[in-house]
Amino acid sequence: MDEFDFIKKVKPNRTFQENVKVAIGDDAAVYESSQGYHQVVCVDTMVEGVHFLKSLSSPFEIGYKALAVNISDIAAMAAIPLYYLVSIAVPAHWQEDDLLEIYEGMKKLSAEYKMDLLGGDTVSTSDRLVITVTVIGEVEKNRSTLRSKAKVDDIVFATGTIGDSAAGLAILLGQASINTQSLKTYFLQKHKMPTPQVRVGRIVGALNRAALNDISDGLASELNEIAEASDVGITIEEEALPISEELLLLHSSYDIKRWVLNGGEDFELVGTTSPDSWVKLKHACDQIGIKITKIGSVDSKDKGVTLITKNQEYVKLDKSGYNHFKIS
């Protein structure tokens, strides 16, 4: 495979954003900032054998998810995703057709948000495929959804349903066996090709005040980050957690509760806002058909995150989501 020939093959033949002045083809890309906006930048890396297995996901799915996880971070900042860059380290056991499919997966998702590929880097490696994606977006200067914005008496909310991605991963790893094909397809889709909640992020950003996080490392972990950053306590109710009908259909032997609280990679949004703003947020989401659920409240009684179980027991939730540097 020739590096320069490959770059020509993945180079887009058009740009979506008028602010792009120089795209792929020079030493660096050039784009013009929008007046009245802050630039928002995030980066995420996926490593073969850690975040995906070639035998369990198609190259298209791998590319799609590599971009989706970054767009989800942009959504949590109430921003609009505009551009992305891709750095890919390629071992010999990956063929050019596979790599082109990875870019096709990203192209499919980027077209939905009218995002432009500005460049990146392509190198060889001796071991595993590594994909690093950087996404650049923008948000109005008067909008902020930082984790430190939660206040006592806020409503705690979450979008969509939680735990489905963890079920999909369990299926992929052979830890869960589901005979119904439609259910299996549903969970695998949720894990492999998540939907970033950009529209909800934009709505939340328009509120007077809100704290927001995307659910990548698990609900308990994300809520703990908000509680720590805002120096508050958060209490959520097990009965209120948004669980899909599909997940509830699974056999009771599966640890659904753990999937919901600690599974991660749902890439839904979880956050807090005032009771008045919650009413506006719920109405706006209902109007566009997006599920959003009140799951608890912010208080100052006890720092951290507490779960009220179905049996009315109070259980402290720690950061037990996925951690790359934690040795168990």
MOCOR-V495827 format. One record per backbone hydrogen bond with DSSP energy under -0.5 kcal/mol. NH is the residue of the N-H (numbers start at 1). CO is the residue of the C=O. Records with the same first field share a line. If there is no record, write none. Layout:
BEGIN
NH=CO, CO
END
This chain:
BEGIN
3=1
6=2
7=3
8=4
9=5
10=6
11=7
20=17
21=19, 30
22=30
25=26
26=23
30=22
32=19
37=34
38=139
40=137
42=135
44=133
46=131
48=129
49=52
50=47
51=47
52=47
56=53
57=53
62=58
63=59
64=60
65=61
66=62
67=63
68=64
69=65
70=67
71=67
72=68
73=69
74=70
75=71
76=72
77=73, 74
78=75
79=74
80=138
81=79
82=136
83=136
84=116
85=134
86=119
87=132
88=121
89=130
90=88, 123
91=89
94=91
99=95
100=96
101=97
102=98
103=99
104=100
105=101
106=102
107=103
108=104
109=105
110=106
111=107
112=108, 109
113=109, 110
114=111
115=110
116=82
118=84, 116
119=84
121=86
123=88
125=90
130=89
131=46
132=87, 130
133=44, 131
134=85
135=42
136=83
137=40
138=80
139=38
141=36
143=140
149=146
150=147
153=298
154=151
155=273
156=296
157=271
158=293
159=269
160=291
162=242
167=163
168=164
169=165
170=166
171=167
172=168
173=169
174=171
175=170
176=170
178=176
181=179
184=180
185=181
186=182
187=183
188=184
189=185
190=186
191=187
192=188
193=189
196=194
198=196
201=197
202=198
203=199
204=200
205=201
206=202, 203
207=204
210=144
211=272
212=145
213=270
215=268
216=214
219=260
220=261
222=218
223=219
224=220
225=221
226=222
227=223
228=224
229=225
230=226
231=227
232=227
233=299
234=304
235=297
236=306
237=295
238=308
240=237
241=237, 238
243=241
248=244
249=245, 246
250=247
254=251
256=254
259=255
260=256
261=257
262=258
263=258, 259
265=216
266=215
267=215
270=213
271=157
272=211
273=155
274=209
278=274
279=275
280=276
281=277
282=278
283=279
284=280
285=281
286=282
287=283
288=284
289=286
290=285
291=289
293=158
295=156, 293
296=156
297=235
298=154
299=233
304=232
305=317
306=234
307=315
308=236
309=307, 313
312=309
315=307, 313
317=305
318=316
320=318
326=323
327=325
328=326
END
